[in-house]
Amino acid sequence: MSLEDKAKNAKDKVGGKAKEVEGKATGDKTREAQGKAEGLVGKAKDKLADAKDTVKDTVDDLKDKFDK
């Protein structure tokens, strides 16, 4: 995962947490739910990027084995 991707995902998670806390503090359930959803999107992006990297590494390993 690139540094840029990590930064974007961290922004989603931190921003989501801030909205969630704001929603809890003000009693705004909609804002709280938006924050939770945004945080989950950031976590999902991290997992997807990790899976993508794993697949790429596996494909590269297989290519190396067939090239030999």
SEFIZA-3560 file (N, C-alpha, C; in Angstrom, 3 decimals):
REM SEFIZA-3560
<numar><xx>0.851</xx><yy>-1.168</yy><zz>0.000</zz><atom>N</atom></numar>
<numar><xx>0.000</xx><yy>0.000</yy><zz>0.000</zz><atom>CA</atom></numar>
<numar><xx>0.899</xx><yy>1.234</yy><zz>0.000</zz><atom>C</atom></numar>
<numar><xx>0.552</xx><yy>2.184</yy><zz>-0.830</zz><atom>N</atom></numar>
<numar><xx>1.370</xx><yy>3.385</yy><zz>-0.928</zz><atom>CA</atom></numar>
<numar><xx>1.149</xx><yy>4.290</yy><zz>0.288</zz><atom>C</atom></numar>
<numar><xx>2.082</xx><yy>5.157</yy><zz>0.479</zz><atom>N</atom></numar>
<numar><xx>1.993</xx><yy>6.108</yy><zz>1.585</zz><atom>CA</atom></numar>
<numar><xx>0.780</xx><yy>7.012</yy><zz>1.406</zz><atom>C</atom></numar>
<numar><xx>0.497</xx><yy>7.360</yy><zz>0.165</zz><atom>N</atom></numar>
<numar><xx>-0.670</xx><yy>8.206</yy><zz>-0.129</zz><atom>CA</atom></numar>
<numar><xx>-1.964</xx><yy>7.486</yy><zz>0.261</zz><atom>C</atom></numar>
<numar><xx>-2.051</xx><yy>6.195</yy><zz>-0.062</zz><atom>N</atom></numar>
<numar><xx>-3.233</xx><yy>5.409</yy><zz>0.308</zz><atom>CA</atom></numar>
<numar><xx>-3.380</xx><yy>5.322</yy><zz>1.817</zz><atom>C</atom></numar>
<numar><xx>-2.266</xx><yy>5.098</yy><zz>2.503</zz><atom>N</atom></numar>
<numar><xx>-2.312</xx><yy>5.021</yy><zz>3.965</zz><atom>CA</atom></numar>
<numar><xx>-2.814</xx><yy>6.337</yy><zz>4.562</zz><atom>C</atom></numar>
<numar><xx>-2.355</xx><yy>7.450</yy><zz>4.003</zz><atom>N</atom></numar>
<numar><xx>-2.762</xx><yy>8.761</yy><zz>4.505</zz><atom>CA</atom></numar>
<numar><xx>-4.252</xx><yy>8.983</yy><zz>4.277</zz><atom>C</atom></numar>
<numar><xx>-4.746</xx><yy>8.628</yy><zz>3.092</zz><atom>N</atom></numar>
<numar><xx>-6.173</xx><yy>8.803</yy><zz>2.794</zz><atom>CA</atom></numar>
<numar><xx>-7.025</xx><yy>7.935</yy><zz>3.722</zz><atom>C</atom></numar>
<numar><xx>-6.597</xx><yy>6.706</yy><zz>3.936</zz><atom>N</atom></numar>
<numar><xx>-7.351</xx><yy>5.800</yy><zz>4.797</zz><atom>CA</atom></numar>
<numar><xx>-7.335</xx><yy>6.280</yy><zz>6.239</zz><atom>C</atom></numar>
<numar><xx>-6.194</xx><yy>6.779</yy><zz>6.679</zz><atom>N</atom></numar>
<numar><xx>-6.097</xx><yy>7.309</yy><zz>8.041</zz><atom>CA</atom></numar>
<numar><xx>-6.997</xx><yy>8.536</yy><zz>8.194</zz><atom>C</atom></numar>
<numar><xx>-7.060</xx><yy>9.353</yy><zz>7.148</zz><atom>N</atom></numar>
<numar><xx>-7.926</xx><yy>10.535</yy><zz>7.174</zz><atom>CA</atom></numar>
<numar><xx>-9.387</xx><yy>10.105</yy><zz>7.344</zz><atom>C</atom></numar>
<numar><xx>-9.793</xx><yy>9.070</yy><zz>6.616</zz><atom>N</atom></numar>
<numar><xx>-11.165</xx><yy>8.569</yy><zz>6.744</zz><atom>CA</atom></numar>
<numar><xx>-11.433</xx><yy>8.071</yy><zz>8.162</zz><atom>C</atom></numar>
<numar><xx>-10.482</xx><yy>7.317</yy><zz>8.706</zz><atom>N</atom></numar>
<numar><xx>-10.687</xx><yy>6.758</yy><zz>10.044</zz><atom>CA</atom></numar>
<numar><xx>-10.723</xx><yy>7.853</yy><zz>11.111</zz><atom>C</atom></numar>
<numar><xx>-9.787</xx><yy>8.787</yy><zz>11.042</zz><atom>N</atom></numar>
<numar><xx>-9.720</xx><yy>9.861</yy><zz>12.041</zz><atom>CA</atom></numar>
<numar><xx>-10.918</xx><yy>10.795</yy><zz>11.903</zz><atom>C</atom></numar>
<numar><xx>-11.240</xx><yy>11.148</yy><zz>10.669</zz><atom>N</atom></numar>
<numar><xx>-12.398</xx><yy>12.008</yy><zz>10.437</zz><atom>CA</atom></numar>
<numar><xx>-13.684</xx><yy>11.351</yy><zz>10.910</zz><atom>C</atom></numar>
<numar><xx>-13.782</xx><yy>10.066</yy><zz>10.649</zz><atom>N</atom></numar>
<numar><xx>-14.962</xx><yy>9.325</yy><zz>11.087</zz><atom>CA</atom></numar>
<numar><xx>-15.080</xx><yy>9.295</yy><zz>12.594</zz><atom>C</atom></numar>
<numar><xx>-13.952</xx><yy>9.067</yy><zz>13.263</zz><atom>N</atom></numar>
<numar><xx>-13.963</xx><yy>9.027</yy><zz>14.728</zz><atom>CA</atom></numar>
<numar><xx>-14.361</xx><yy>10.389</yy><zz>15.299</zz><atom>C</atom></numar>
<numar><xx>-13.858</xx><yy>11.453</yy><zz>14.673</zz><atom>N</atom></numar>
<numar><xx>-14.194</xx><yy>12.802</yy><zz>15.141</zz><atom>CA</atom></numar>
<numar><xx>-15.695</xx><yy>13.058</yy><zz>15.003</zz><atom>C</atom></numar>
<numar><xx>-16.263</xx><yy>12.664</yy><zz>13.868</zz><atom>N</atom></numar>
<numar><xx>-17.703</xx><yy>12.850</yy><zz>13.672</zz><atom>CA</atom></numar>
<numar><xx>-18.502</xx><yy>12.005</yy><zz>14.659</zz><atom>C</atom></numar>
<numar><xx>-18.021</xx><yy>10.794</yy><zz>14.891</zz><atom>N</atom></numar>
<numar><xx>-18.706</xx><yy>9.911</yy><zz>15.839</zz><atom>CA</atom></numar>
<numar><xx>-18.723</xx><yy>10.530</yy><zz>17.238</zz><atom>C</atom></numar>
<numar><xx>-17.577</xx><yy>11.023</yy><zz>17.680</zz><atom>N</atom></numar>
<numar><xx>-17.476</xx><yy>11.642</yy><zz>19.009</zz><atom>CA</atom></numar>
<numar><xx>-18.339</xx><yy>12.900</yy><zz>19.070</zz><atom>C</atom></numar>
<numar><xx>-18.295</xx><yy>13.690</yy><zz>18.010</zz><atom>N</atom></numar>
<numar><xx>-19.125</xx><yy>14.899</yy><zz>17.957</zz><atom>CA</atom></numar>
<numar><xx>-20.607</xx><yy>14.530</yy><zz>18.070</zz><atom>C</atom></numar>
<numar><xx>-20.996</xx><yy>13.503</yy><zz>17.336</zz><atom>N</atom></numar>
<numar><xx>-22.388</xx><yy>13.058</yy><zz>17.383</zz><atom>CA</atom></numar>
<numar><xx>-22.795</xx><yy>12.591</yy><zz>18.768</zz><atom>C</atom></numar>
<numar><xx>-21.908</xx><yy>11.852</yy><zz>19.423</zz><atom>N</atom></numar>
<numar><xx>-22.211</xx><yy>11.399</yy><zz>20.788</zz><atom>CA</atom></numar>
<numar><xx>-22.340</xx><yy>12.580</yy><zz>21.743</zz><atom>C</atom></numar>
<numar><xx>-21.424</xx><yy>13.549</yy><zz>21.606</zz><atom>N</atom></numar>
<numar><xx>-21.405</xx><yy>14.695</yy><zz>22.512</zz><atom>CA</atom></numar>
<numar><xx>-22.633</xx><yy>15.582</yy><zz>22.340</zz><atom>C</atom></numar>
<numar><xx>-23.126</xx><yy>15.690</yy><zz>21.130</zz><atom>N</atom></numar>
<numar><xx>-24.260</xx><yy>16.575</yy><zz>20.865</zz><atom>CA</atom></numar>
<numar><xx>-25.592</xx><yy>15.834</yy><zz>20.846</zz><atom>C</atom></numar>
<numar><xx>-25.533</xx><yy>14.512</yy><zz>20.928</zz><atom>N</atom></numar>
<numar><xx>-26.759</xx><yy>13.727</yy><zz>20.881</zz><atom>CA</atom></numar>
<numar><xx>-27.304</xx><yy>13.560</yy><zz>19.471</zz><atom>C</atom></numar>
<numar><xx>-26.470</xx><yy>13.847</yy><zz>18.472</zz><atom>N</atom></numar>
<numar><xx>-26.871</xx><yy>13.752</yy><zz>17.070</zz><atom>CA</atom></numar>
<numar><xx>-26.565</xx><yy>12.343</yy><zz>16.560</zz><atom>C</atom></numar>
<numar><xx>-27.579</xx><yy>11.505</yy><zz>16.580</zz><atom>N</atom></numar>
<numar><xx>-27.396</xx><yy>10.092</yy><zz>16.188</zz><atom>CA</atom></numar>
<numar><xx>-27.003</xx><yy>9.955</yy><zz>14.716</zz><atom>C</atom></numar>
<numar><xx>-27.504</xx><yy>10.844</yy><zz>13.874</zz><atom>N</atom></numar>
<numar><xx>-27.169</xx><yy>10.788</yy><zz>12.447</zz><atom>CA</atom></numar>
<numar><xx>-25.681</xx><yy>11.060</yy><zz>12.248</zz><atom>C</atom></numar>
<numar><xx>-25.175</xx><yy>12.095</yy><zz>12.911</zz><atom>N</atom></numar>
<numar><xx>-23.757</xx><yy>12.445</yy><zz>12.799</zz><atom>CA</atom></numar>
<numar><xx>-22.889</xx><yy>11.317</yy><zz>13.360</zz><atom>C</atom></numar>
<numar><xx>-23.321</xx><yy>10.739</yy><zz>14.455</zz><atom>N</atom></numar>
<numar><xx>-22.599</xx><yy>9.621</yy><zz>15.062</zz><atom>CA</atom></numar>
<numar><xx>-22.538</xx><yy>8.437</yy><zz>14.089</zz><atom>C</atom></numar>
<numar><xx>-23.659</xx><yy>8.141</yy><zz>13.451</zz><atom>N</atom></numar>
<numar><xx>-23.701</xx><yy>7.033</yy><zz>12.484</zz><atom>CA</atom></numar>
<numar><xx>-22.835</xx><yy>7.330</yy><zz>11.268</zz><atom>C</atom></numar>
<numar><xx>-22.847</xx><yy>8.579</yy><zz>10.814</zz><atom>N</atom></numar>
<numar><xx>-21.987</xx><yy>8.966</yy><zz>9.688</zz><atom>CA</atom></numar>
<numar><xx>-20.522</xx><yy>8.746</yy><zz>10.049</zz><atom>C</atom></numar>
<numar><xx>-20.166</xx><yy>9.114</yy><zz>11.249</zz><atom>N</atom></numar>
<numar><xx>-18.792</xx><yy>8.945</yy><zz>11.706</zz><atom>CA</atom></numar>
<numar><xx>-18.385</xx><yy>7.482</yy><zz>11.758</zz><atom>C</atom></numar>
<numar><xx>-19.272</xx><yy>6.648</yy><zz>12.285</zz><atom>N</atom></numar>
<numar><xx>-18.981</xx><yy>5.216</yy><zz>12.348</zz><atom>CA</atom></numar>
<numar><xx>-18.811</xx><yy>4.648</yy><zz>10.947</zz><atom>C</atom></numar>
<numar><xx>-19.696</xx><yy>5.049</yy><zz>10.047</zz><atom>N</atom></numar>
<numar><xx>-19.625</xx><yy>4.556</yy><zz>8.670</zz><atom>CA</atom></numar>
<numar><xx>-18.329</xx><yy>4.999</yy><zz>7.997</zz><atom>C</atom></numar>
<numar><xx>-17.949</xx><yy>6.247</yy><zz>8.196</zz><atom>N</atom></numar>
<numar><xx>-16.727</xx><yy>6.764</yy><zz>7.588</zz><atom>CA</atom></numar>
<numar><xx>-15.502</xx><yy>6.019</yy><zz>8.121</zz><atom>C</atom></numar>
<numar><xx>-15.502</xx><yy>5.749</yy><zz>9.410</zz><atom>N</atom></numar>
<numar><xx>-14.396</xx><yy>4.993</yy><zz>10.000</zz><atom>CA</atom></numar>
<numar><xx>-14.317</xx><yy>3.587</yy><zz>9.432</zz><atom>C</atom></numar>
<numar><xx>-15.470</xx><yy>2.963</yy><zz>9.242</zz><atom>N</atom></numar>
<numar><xx>-15.494</xx><yy>1.619</yy><zz>8.664</zz><atom>CA</atom></numar>
<numar><xx>-15.016</xx><yy>1.620</yy><zz>7.218</zz><atom>C</atom></numar>
<numar><xx>-15.327</xx><yy>2.689</yy><zz>6.486</zz><atom>N</atom></numar>
<numar><xx>-14.849</xx><yy>2.800</yy><zz>5.100</zz><atom>CA</atom></numar>
<numar><xx>-13.321</xx><yy>2.849</yy><zz>5.085</zz><atom>C</atom></numar>
<numar><xx>-12.747</xx><yy>3.613</yy><zz>5.990</zz><atom>N</atom></numar>
<numar><xx>-11.285</xx><yy>3.687</yy><zz>6.071</zz><atom>CA</atom></numar>
<numar><xx>-10.671</xx><yy>2.338</yy><zz>6.389</zz><atom>C</atom></numar>
<numar><xx>-11.275</xx><yy>1.610</yy><zz>7.312</zz><atom>N</atom></numar>
<numar><xx>-10.766</xx><yy>0.280</yy><zz>7.661</zz><atom>CA</atom></numar>
<numar><xx>-10.924</xx><yy>-0.686</yy><zz>6.497</zz><atom>C</atom></numar>
<numar><xx>-12.051</xx><yy>-0.592</yy><zz>5.798</zz><atom>N</atom></numar>
<numar><xx>-12.286</xx><yy>-1.474</yy><zz>4.650</zz><atom>CA</atom></numar>
<numar><xx>-11.276</xx><yy>-1.195</yy><zz>3.535</zz><atom>C</atom></numar>
<numar><xx>-10.969</xx><yy>0.080</yy><zz>3.327</zz><atom>N</atom></numar>
<numar><xx>-9.969</xx><yy>0.434</yy><zz>2.312</zz><atom>CA</atom></numar>
<numar><xx>-8.609</xx><yy>-0.153</yy><zz>2.672</zz><atom>C</atom></numar>
<numar><xx>-8.253</xx><yy>-0.124</yy><zz>3.965</zz><atom>N</atom></numar>
<numar><xx>-6.994</xx><yy>-0.728</yy><zz>4.415</zz><atom>CA</atom></numar>
<numar><xx>-6.971</xx><yy>-2.223</yy><zz>4.096</zz><atom>C</atom></numar>
<numar><xx>-8.053</xx><yy>-2.913</yy><zz>4.422</zz><atom>N</atom></numar>
<numar><xx>-8.128</xx><yy>-4.365</yy><zz>4.188</zz><atom>CA</atom></numar>
<numar><xx>-8.056</xx><yy>-4.673</yy><zz>2.701</zz><atom>C</atom></numar>
<numar><xx>-8.744</xx><yy>-3.885</yy><zz>1.891</zz><atom>N</atom></numar>
<numar><xx>-8.738</xx><yy>-4.101</yy><zz>0.447</zz><atom>CA</atom></numar>
<numar><xx>-7.338</xx><yy>-3.878</yy><zz>-0.130</zz><atom>C</atom></numar>
<numar><xx>-6.672</xx><yy>-2.841</yy><zz>0.333</zz><atom>N</atom></numar>
<numar><xx>-5.319</xx><yy>-2.567</yy><zz>-0.144</zz><atom>CA</atom></numar>
<numar><xx>-4.366</xx><yy>-3.689</yy><zz>0.267</zz><atom>C</atom></numar>
<numar><xx>-4.524</xx><yy>-4.199</yy><zz>1.491</zz><atom>N</atom></numar>
<numar><xx>-3.690</xx><yy>-5.314</yy><zz>1.939</zz><atom>CA</atom></numar>
<numar><xx>-3.933</xx><yy>-6.552</yy><zz>1.092</zz><atom>C</atom></numar>
<numar><xx>-5.202</xx><yy>-6.828</yy><zz>0.780</zz><atom>N</atom></numar>
<numar><xx>-5.530</xx><yy>-7.983</yy><zz>-0.053</zz><atom>CA</atom></numar>
<numar><xx>-4.952</xx><yy>-7.813</yy><zz>-1.455</zz><atom>C</atom></numar>
<numar><xx>-5.049</xx><yy>-6.611</yy><zz>-1.976</zz><atom>N</atom></numar>
<numar><xx>-4.500</xx><yy>-6.318</yy><zz>-3.307</zz><atom>CA</atom></numar>
<numar><xx>-2.987</xx><yy>-6.551</yy><zz>-3.323</zz><atom>C</atom></numar>
<numar><xx>-2.313</xx><yy>-6.090</yy><zz>-2.282</zz><atom>N</atom></numar>
<numar><xx>-0.861</xx><yy>-6.294</yy><zz>-2.192</zz><atom>CA</atom></numar>
<numar><xx>-0.515</xx><yy>-7.780</yy><zz>-2.102</zz><atom>C</atom></numar>
<numar><xx>-1.300</xx><yy>-8.526</yy><zz>-1.347</zz><atom>N</atom></numar>
<numar><xx>-1.067</xx><yy>-9.962</yy><zz>-1.198</zz><atom>CA</atom></numar>
<numar><xx>-1.230</xx><yy>-10.679</yy><zz>-2.532</zz><atom>C</atom></numar>
<numar><xx>-2.279</xx><yy>-10.343</yy><zz>-3.263</zz><atom>N</atom></numar>
<numar><xx>-2.505</xx><yy>-10.960</yy><zz>-4.573</zz><atom>CA</atom></numar>
<numar><xx>-1.372</xx><yy>-10.603</yy><zz>-5.527</zz><atom>C</atom></numar>
<numar><xx>-0.964</xx><yy>-9.348</yy><zz>-5.522</zz><atom>N</atom></numar>
<numar><xx>0.132</xx><yy>-8.921</yy><zz>-6.403</zz><atom>CA</atom></numar>
<numar><xx>1.412</xx><yy>-9.685</yy><zz>-6.072</zz><atom>C</atom></numar>
<numar><xx>1.711</xx><yy>-9.824</yy><zz>-4.792</zz><atom>N</atom></numar>
<numar><xx>2.914</xx><yy>-10.559</yy><zz>-4.387</zz><atom>CA</atom></numar>
<numar><xx>2.833</xx><yy>-12.018</yy><zz>-4.819</zz><atom>C</atom></numar>
<numar><xx>1.667</xx><yy>-12.619</yy><zz>-4.671</zz><atom>N</atom></numar>
<numar><xx>1.487</xx><yy>-14.024</yy><zz>-5.060</zz><atom>CA</atom></numar>
<numar><xx>1.664</xx><yy>-14.187</yy><zz>-6.560</zz><atom>C</atom></numar>
<numar><xx>1.084</xx><yy>-13.295</yy><zz>-7.335</zz><atom>N</atom></numar>
<numar><xx>1.220</xx><yy>-13.352</yy><zz>-8.794</zz><atom>CA</atom></numar>
<numar><xx>2.679</xx><yy>-13.167</yy><zz>-9.192</zz><atom>C</atom></numar>
<numar><xx>3.347</xx><yy>-12.227</yy><zz>-8.561</zz><atom>N</atom></numar>
<numar><xx>4.766</xx><yy>-12.002</yy><zz>-8.867</zz><atom>CA</atom></numar>
<numar><xx>5.600</xx><yy>-13.239</yy><zz>-8.544</zz><atom>C</atom></numar>
<numar><xx>5.312</xx><yy>-13.893</yy><zz>-7.421</zz><atom>N</atom></numar>
<numar><xx>6.029</xx><yy>-15.122</yy><zz>-7.050</zz><atom>CA</atom></numar>
<numar><xx>5.800</xx><yy>-16.221</yy><zz>-8.074</zz><atom>C</atom></numar>
<numar><xx>4.560</xx><yy>-16.361</yy><zz>-8.519</zz><atom>N</atom></numar>
<numar><xx>4.253</xx><yy>-17.380</yy><zz>-9.531</zz><atom>CA</atom></numar>
<numar><xx>4.950</xx><yy>-17.083</yy><zz>-10.852</zz><atom>C</atom></numar>
<numar><xx>4.992</xx><yy>-15.811</yy><zz>-11.236</zz><atom>N</atom></numar>
<numar><xx>5.688</xx><yy>-15.442</yy><zz>-12.459</zz><atom>CA</atom></numar>
<numar><xx>7.173</xx><yy>-15.805</yy><zz>-12.358</zz><atom>C</atom></numar>
<numar><xx>7.755</xx><yy>-15.526</yy><zz>-11.199</zz><atom>N</atom></numar>
<numar><xx>9.166</xx><yy>-15.857</yy><zz>-11.000</zz><atom>CA</atom></numar>
<numar><xx>9.410</xx><yy>-17.357</yy><zz>-11.106</zz><atom>C</atom></numar>
<numar><xx>8.517</xx><yy>-18.147</yy><zz>-10.569</zz><atom>N</atom></numar>
<numar><xx>8.675</xx><yy>-19.608</yy><zz>-10.613</zz><atom>CA</atom></numar>
<numar><xx>8.567</xx><yy>-20.139</yy><zz>-12.038</zz><atom>C</atom></numar>
<numar><xx>7.667</xx><yy>-19.571</yy><zz>-12.822</zz><atom>N</atom></numar>
<numar><xx>7.494</xx><yy>-20.032</yy><zz>-14.198</zz><atom>CA</atom></numar>
<numar><xx>8.598</xx><yy>-19.519</yy><zz>-15.117</zz><atom>C</atom></numar>
<numar><xx>9.211</xx><yy>-18.424</yy><zz>-14.756</zz><atom>N</atom></numar>
<numar><xx>10.309</xx><yy>-17.873</yy><zz>-15.566</zz><atom>CA</atom></numar>
<numar><xx>11.596</xx><yy>-18.675</yy><zz>-15.406</zz><atom>C</atom></numar>
<numar><xx>11.701</xx><yy>-19.447</yy><zz>-14.332</zz><atom>N</atom></numar>
<numar><xx>12.941</xx><yy>-20.193</yy><zz>-14.065</zz><atom>CA</atom></numar>
<numar><xx>12.970</xx><yy>-21.485</yy><zz>-14.816</zz><atom>C</atom></numar>
//
